[in-house]
Amino acid sequence: MRVKLSDSQKKFIILIVAIVVSKLVLLAGADFEIEKFCMRWDGEHFIKIADEGYYDIHELAFGPLFPATIRLLSLLGIETWLAAFIIVNLLSVVPPLIVFRRWGLKPALFLALNPAYVLFTTAPYSEAMALSLALLAYDLREKRPELSGIFLGLAVLAKYTMGLLIFAFLLDGKRIRFLIPFSAFGLVLLLFFNSVGGSPWVYFDIEKQWDAKMRGPVAQIKWMMDSWFTNQPWRIRDFHLRGIHWVVHSWAFLLTYTAGLLILLKEKRVKEFLFSAPFVILQYLVTGVPSISTPRLLLPAVPAWTVLGEKMNRVIFSIIALILLISTYYVGLWHMQAFFG
């Protein structure tokens, strides 16, 4: 007997297929060397923290919630890297599904096909967990403000910069009921820093080692063009990455998100604007290694990205989607051979 699917069920299936296909394309760029893929860059840090705890004060740059969750799953006898890979890929479905329910299929697909989103929610980074918790908090802020505060507090424990989202929550009438549990998580984080790092402000000291300063876009471009980091012999196959390539890499994402942010402002979608604006503005100001991590650090600005997909007609959307999917293969290759973000 033939099962007849509803329109929403068909859209759900399309979204899930898009998520899976984009991940397969990414992993194809990494030659499907999944363990090696998981142990690249920050993924290795999260996995080591899950295994050994915070073995060095500089590891406090990475939030505790994700490695703690990895540790719990690995207690079932699963290898730590595999536990991390399973968690992040299961959670990676949540943000597009929330976007789908809230804003529709095209915005959800546009998020799922963002090459940076695909990378940092397939590799064992904290983005999938942090974004899932943050979007759940945003969804619950009006009906369940206390629960919203708990979810956003957990998001901050997964990735500290999620605290910037608080501006999108302060316009709600029930903000006090939100702020009480959220503030409790902030206190827990400060106590954690003080206990492990010896100071509640240790995170800011750690960031200094990466040349992180608020100096504006001109200083940012100068740093990317000629710094100790970008002048390393980075190569993708035979292609030598130079300073100008890092500038293009970062600003292509930054200008795209800025376009989405301006649409939100023009349409007076104030809460969505406030959800995105702190991350976009910060990336114009920061120098150092965070400036070349722009594709990753802009991911929380979900509305500024998804509104672009919302505004495209079907033909343009299909063309852009194909370009994003092809780009994802090279992002996987980049991740394996050089630093993507």
Backbone torsions as a table, in degrees:
resi	resn	phi	psi	omega
1	MET	NA	131.2	-176.9
2	ARG	-78.5	127.7	179.3
3	VAL	-87.8	128.9	178.8
4	LYS	-96.5	120.1	-178.6
5	LEU	-89.7	143.3	174.8
6	SER	-74.2	167.4	179.1
7	ASP	-61.2	-41.7	-179.7
8	SER	-67.2	-35.5	177.0
9	GLN	-66.3	-39.5	177.1
10	LYS	-63.2	-43.4	179.1
11	LYS	-64.4	-38.9	177.6
12	PHE	-60.7	-45.0	179.9
13	ILE	-63.9	-42.4	177.9
14	ILE	-58.3	-43.3	-179.3
15	LEU	-64.8	-45.6	179.6
16	ILE	-62.9	-42.3	177.9
17	VAL	-61.2	-42.3	179.7
18	ALA	-62.0	-41.4	179.1
19	ILE	-62.8	-47.0	-177.9
20	VAL	-66.3	-45.3	-178.8
21	VAL	-62.1	-43.3	-179.6
22	SER	-62.1	-37.0	177.8
23	LYS	-67.8	-40.1	178.7
24	LEU	-65.7	-38.0	176.9
25	VAL	-64.2	-44.0	177.8
26	LEU	-59.7	-47.7	-178.0
27	LEU	-68.8	-27.6	173.6
28	ALA	-62.4	-38.7	176.2
29	GLY	-63.8	-24.8	177.8
30	ALA	-97.1	14.2	-179.7
31	ASP	57.0	25.4	179.2
32	PHE	55.4	26.7	173.6
33	GLU	-85.8	77.5	-165.8
34	ILE	-67.3	-41.2	179.4
35	GLU	-64.0	-44.8	177.9
36	LYS	-63.4	-39.9	177.3
37	PHE	-59.4	-42.0	-178.6
38	CYS	-69.2	-28.2	-175.1
39	MET	-92.7	14.0	177.9
40	ARG	-88.0	139.5	170.3
41	TRP	53.3	-130.2	-173.7
42	ASP	-66.2	-24.4	177.4
43	GLY	-56.1	-40.9	178.7
44	GLU	-62.6	-38.8	179.7
45	HIS	-64.0	-46.8	179.9
46	PHE	-60.7	-40.9	-178.5
47	ILE	-68.3	-41.2	178.2
48	LYS	-66.5	-38.7	177.2
49	ILE	-63.2	-41.1	177.4
50	ALA	-60.7	-35.9	-179.0
51	ASP	-79.7	-43.9	-167.1
52	GLU	-117.2	-5.7	-173.2
53	GLY	80.0	-170.4	-179.2
54	TYR	-80.9	84.9	-173.6
55	TYR	-76.5	-10.6	179.7
56	ASP	-147.2	142.3	-176.7
57	ILE	-58.7	-31.1	-178.5
58	HIS	-69.0	-18.1	177.9
59	GLU	-71.0	-11.2	177.2
60	LEU	-67.7	-7.3	172.5
61	ALA	-63.7	-17.6	-177.5
62	PHE	-107.5	125.5	-177.1
63	GLY	-59.2	151.9	-173.0
64	PRO	-81.3	-20.6	-170.4
65	LEU	-67.8	-43.5	-178.1
66	PHE	-64.8	-51.2	178.1
67	PRO	-62.5	-31.6	177.5
68	ALA	-64.8	-39.1	178.7
69	THR	-67.8	-39.9	176.1
70	ILE	-59.1	-45.4	-179.3
71	ARG	-58.4	-44.0	-179.3
72	LEU	-61.5	-45.5	-179.6
73	LEU	-67.0	-36.9	-178.8
74	SER	-67.1	-20.1	177.5
75	LEU	-64.9	-15.7	177.2
76	LEU	-80.6	2.7	178.9
77	GLY	97.6	6.6	178.0
78	ILE	-85.3	138.2	176.7
79	GLU	-57.3	144.5	-172.4
80	THR	-59.6	-44.3	-178.7
81	TRP	-63.3	-36.7	-179.6
82	LEU	-72.3	-38.0	176.1
83	ALA	-59.9	-42.7	178.9
84	ALA	-63.4	-42.9	-179.0
85	PHE	-64.3	-41.5	180.0
86	ILE	-64.7	-47.4	-177.4
87	ILE	-60.0	-50.4	-173.7
88	VAL	-66.7	-35.5	-177.7
89	ASN	-77.5	-29.5	172.6
90	LEU	-68.5	-43.7	-179.0
91	LEU	-69.8	-25.1	-176.5
92	SER	-62.9	-18.0	178.7
93	VAL	-76.7	-25.7	-171.4
94	VAL	-65.4	-52.1	-178.6
95	PRO	-57.5	-46.9	177.1
96	PRO	-61.1	-34.0	178.9
97	LEU	-68.2	-38.0	177.1
98	ILE	-66.7	-42.6	177.5
99	VAL	-62.5	-41.6	178.5
100	PHE	-58.8	-46.3	-178.6
101	ARG	-68.2	-33.1	-173.6
102	ARG	-90.3	-40.8	-171.8
103	TRP	-122.7	-9.5	175.7
104	GLY	111.4	177.6	-172.2
105	LEU	-69.9	-47.9	-176.4
106	LYS	-59.8	-47.1	175.3
107	PRO	-58.9	-39.7	-180.0
108	ALA	-65.3	-43.4	176.9
109	LEU	-63.5	-38.5	-178.6
110	PHE	-64.8	-36.9	174.3
111	LEU	-67.8	-46.9	-176.8
112	ALA	-62.9	-24.9	-177.6
113	LEU	-99.5	-2.3	174.5
114	ASN	-60.8	117.6	-175.4
115	PRO	-56.2	-36.2	178.5
116	ALA	-68.2	-39.6	177.2
117	TYR	-62.9	-43.4	-179.3
118	VAL	-60.5	-46.7	-178.2
119	LEU	-62.9	-52.1	-170.4
120	PHE	-84.1	3.1	169.8
121	THR	-119.7	11.6	171.1
122	THR	-114.0	-45.9	170.4
123	ALA	-70.4	153.3	-176.2
124	PRO	-76.0	73.3	172.6
125	TYR	-109.5	169.3	-174.9
126	SER	-85.3	-3.3	-174.2
127	GLU	-59.6	-42.9	-177.0
128	ALA	-61.5	-44.2	179.3
129	MET	-66.8	-47.6	-177.1
130	ALA	-63.4	-45.0	-179.8
131	LEU	-66.8	-39.1	178.4
132	SER	-60.2	-48.0	-178.9
133	LEU	-66.2	-40.6	-177.9
134	ALA	-67.1	-42.6	179.9
135	LEU	-69.8	-34.3	173.6
136	LEU	-63.5	-41.3	177.7
137	ALA	-61.2	-43.2	-179.8
138	TYR	-64.9	-37.2	-180.0
139	ASP	-67.7	-31.0	-173.1
140	LEU	-98.1	-1.3	-167.1
141	ARG	-61.8	-30.2	-176.8
142	GLU	-89.3	-42.5	-176.3
143	LYS	-86.4	-34.7	-177.4
144	ARG	-133.5	70.1	-173.9
145	PRO	-60.9	-35.4	178.5
146	GLU	-64.0	-45.6	178.5
147	LEU	-65.6	-36.3	176.1
148	SER	-59.6	-43.4	178.0
149	GLY	-63.1	-37.5	177.9
150	ILE	-65.5	-46.3	-178.5
151	PHE	-64.2	-42.1	179.1
152	LEU	-68.7	-35.8	174.7
153	GLY	-60.8	-42.1	176.5
154	LEU	-65.2	-37.7	177.4
155	ALA	-60.1	-39.2	178.3
156	VAL	-66.7	-36.2	176.4
157	LEU	-67.6	-24.4	175.7
158	ALA	-81.3	-41.5	-179.5
159	LYS	-150.1	115.2	-169.2
160	TYR	-57.6	-37.1	-174.9
161	THR	-66.1	-10.3	176.8
162	MET	-63.6	-15.0	175.3
163	GLY	-61.4	-23.6	178.4
164	LEU	-65.6	-17.3	-179.6
165	LEU	-71.5	-11.7	-174.3
166	ILE	-57.3	-28.5	-178.9
167	PHE	-60.9	-31.2	-179.8
168	ALA	-74.4	-12.3	-176.4
169	PHE	-103.4	-13.4	-172.2
170	LEU	-79.8	-12.1	179.7
171	LEU	-83.3	-10.6	-177.1
172	ASP	-77.0	145.5	-178.4
173	GLY	-64.2	-25.4	-177.7
174	LYS	-99.2	30.6	-172.7
175	ARG	-64.5	-29.9	179.0
176	ILE	-64.7	-42.0	178.4
177	ARG	-65.5	-27.4	174.5
178	PHE	-76.5	-43.9	-171.2
179	LEU	-68.9	-30.4	-177.5
180	ILE	-61.5	-54.9	178.3
181	PRO	-68.6	-35.0	179.7
182	PHE	-62.9	-43.0	179.2
183	SER	-63.8	-34.7	178.5
184	ALA	-61.7	-39.7	177.4
185	PHE	-68.1	-35.5	176.1
186	GLY	-61.5	-41.1	177.6
187	LEU	-64.7	-42.2	177.2
188	VAL	-58.1	-42.3	-179.5
189	LEU	-64.6	-43.0	179.0
190	LEU	-64.1	-40.0	177.2
191	LEU	-65.2	-37.3	176.8
192	PHE	-62.6	-47.2	177.6
193	PHE	-59.2	-44.0	-177.5
194	ASN	-66.3	-38.9	-178.2
195	SER	-68.9	-45.4	-174.7
196	VAL	-89.5	-38.1	-174.2
197	GLY	-105.2	-5.8	177.3
198	GLY	85.3	-0.9	179.1
199	SER	-157.4	140.2	177.1
200	PRO	-67.8	-13.6	-176.9
201	TRP	-109.5	18.9	-174.1
202	VAL	-61.0	-29.8	-178.6
203	TYR	-58.4	-40.5	-178.1
204	PHE	-68.6	-32.1	175.1
205	ASP	-68.0	-37.7	180.0
206	ILE	-65.1	-40.5	-178.2
207	GLU	-62.4	-26.8	-178.7
208	LYS	-63.1	-28.3	-179.4
209	GLN	-67.5	-17.3	179.0
210	TRP	-99.5	16.5	179.6
211	ASP	62.6	24.0	-177.9
212	ALA	-72.7	112.8	177.8
213	LYS	-141.4	156.5	177.4
214	MET	-96.4	92.8	-173.2
215	ARG	-126.2	-3.5	174.7
216	GLY	97.1	169.1	-172.2
217	PRO	-66.0	-35.6	-179.2
218	VAL	-65.6	-47.9	177.9
219	ALA	-63.2	-34.7	178.9
220	GLN	-62.6	-47.5	-179.2
221	ILE	-64.8	-40.5	177.6
222	LYS	-60.5	-41.5	179.5
223	TRP	-64.0	-43.5	-179.6
224	MET	-66.9	-32.5	-178.6
225	MET	-73.3	-30.9	-173.5
226	ASP	-152.5	79.2	178.6
227	SER	-134.2	166.6	178.5
228	TRP	-58.9	-29.6	-177.0
229	PHE	-81.0	-50.0	-175.6
230	THR	-75.3	-16.9	178.7
231	ASN	-87.8	4.3	173.3
232	GLN	-70.1	157.4	-176.8
233	PRO	-76.1	62.2	179.1
234	TRP	-71.6	132.8	178.8
235	ARG	-138.8	142.2	168.5
236	ILE	-115.8	104.7	-168.5
237	ARG	55.9	-121.1	-178.7
238	ASP	-95.0	4.6	-176.4
239	PHE	-91.5	121.5	-178.8
240	HIS	-88.9	118.6	178.6
241	LEU	-78.0	124.9	178.1
242	ARG	-115.9	176.7	-175.8
243	GLY	-53.4	-43.7	-177.7
244	ILE	-62.4	-32.0	179.3
245	HIS	-68.7	-36.1	177.4
246	TRP	-67.7	-36.7	178.4
247	VAL	-63.0	-49.5	-180.0
248	VAL	-61.9	-44.0	179.4
249	HIS	-55.0	-46.4	-176.8
250	SER	-77.8	-45.4	-173.9
251	TRP	-75.4	-22.5	173.7
252	ALA	-60.9	-43.6	177.0
253	PHE	-70.9	-44.1	-175.5
254	LEU	-62.0	-43.7	-179.8
255	LEU	-69.2	-34.5	177.8
256	THR	-64.2	-47.5	177.5
257	TYR	-63.4	-35.6	178.9
258	THR	-63.3	-40.0	177.1
259	ALA	-59.9	-43.5	177.2
260	GLY	-64.6	-38.4	179.4
261	LEU	-63.6	-39.8	179.0
262	LEU	-66.8	-34.7	175.6
263	ILE	-63.0	-44.6	178.7
264	LEU	-60.8	-40.7	179.4
265	LEU	-66.1	-44.1	-179.8
266	LYS	-61.6	-38.5	-178.5
267	GLU	-87.6	4.8	177.0
268	LYS	57.7	38.4	174.8
269	ARG	-90.0	75.8	-165.4
270	VAL	-61.1	-47.4	-176.6
271	LYS	-66.9	-38.3	176.9
272	GLU	-67.4	-36.4	175.8
273	PHE	-62.5	-46.3	-179.3
274	LEU	-68.0	-27.9	176.3
275	PHE	-64.3	-36.3	-172.6
276	SER	-98.4	-35.6	-168.0
277	ALA	-56.8	-43.7	-177.4
278	PRO	-57.9	-36.7	-178.0
279	PHE	-73.1	-39.2	179.9
280	VAL	-68.9	-46.8	-179.5
281	ILE	-61.7	-43.3	-179.7
282	LEU	-58.0	-38.5	-177.5
283	GLN	-71.8	-18.7	173.1
284	TYR	-77.2	-23.1	-171.7
285	LEU	-98.2	-33.3	-168.6
286	VAL	-78.5	144.5	172.1
287	THR	-114.8	-178.8	179.8
288	GLY	83.3	-168.1	-177.0
289	VAL	-57.4	-35.5	176.3
290	PRO	-57.3	-26.0	-179.2
291	SER	-71.4	-27.6	177.1
292	ILE	-93.6	0.6	173.3
293	SER	-97.9	20.1	-176.2
294	THR	-51.4	-47.1	-178.6
295	PRO	-56.6	-36.6	179.7
296	ARG	-77.6	-45.0	-174.0
297	LEU	-72.2	-17.0	176.6
298	LEU	-87.4	-10.4	-175.7
299	LEU	-55.7	-35.8	178.0
300	PRO	-64.0	-18.5	179.3
301	ALA	-77.7	54.3	-173.4
302	VAL	-55.5	-49.2	-178.0
303	PRO	-60.9	-34.6	-179.4
304	ALA	-66.8	-27.9	177.1
305	TRP	-84.4	-47.8	-171.6
306	THR	-70.7	-26.2	179.5
307	VAL	-64.0	-26.7	177.7
308	LEU	-66.0	-43.4	176.1
309	GLY	-64.9	-35.8	179.2
310	GLU	-60.8	-35.6	-173.5
311	LYS	-87.1	-12.0	-176.7
312	MET	-79.7	143.4	170.5
313	ASN	-76.1	171.6	-171.4
314	ARG	-62.1	-39.3	-177.8
315	VAL	-66.8	-51.1	179.7
316	ILE	-61.0	-42.3	179.7
317	PHE	-60.2	-43.6	-178.8
318	SER	-63.3	-40.9	179.4
319	ILE	-65.0	-47.7	-180.0
320	ILE	-63.2	-41.2	179.8
321	ALA	-60.1	-41.3	178.2
322	LEU	-65.1	-42.0	178.1
323	ILE	-61.7	-43.6	179.2
324	LEU	-62.5	-40.7	-178.7
325	LEU	-66.0	-42.8	177.1
326	ILE	-63.6	-41.4	179.3
327	SER	-60.6	-33.6	-177.3
328	THR	-61.4	-35.1	176.9
329	TYR	-59.8	-44.6	-178.0
330	TYR	-73.7	-26.3	173.8
331	VAL	-65.4	-41.3	175.8
332	GLY	-61.1	-42.0	177.3
333	LEU	-64.1	-44.8	-179.7
334	TRP	-59.8	-44.5	-178.7
335	HIS	-59.5	-34.6	-178.0
336	MET	-80.4	-27.1	-171.8
337	GLN	-112.7	-16.9	178.4
338	ALA	-152.8	-177.5	-178.0
339	PHE	-90.5	119.3	-179.4
340	PHE	-88.9	-40.4	-179.5
341	GLY	169.9	NA	NA
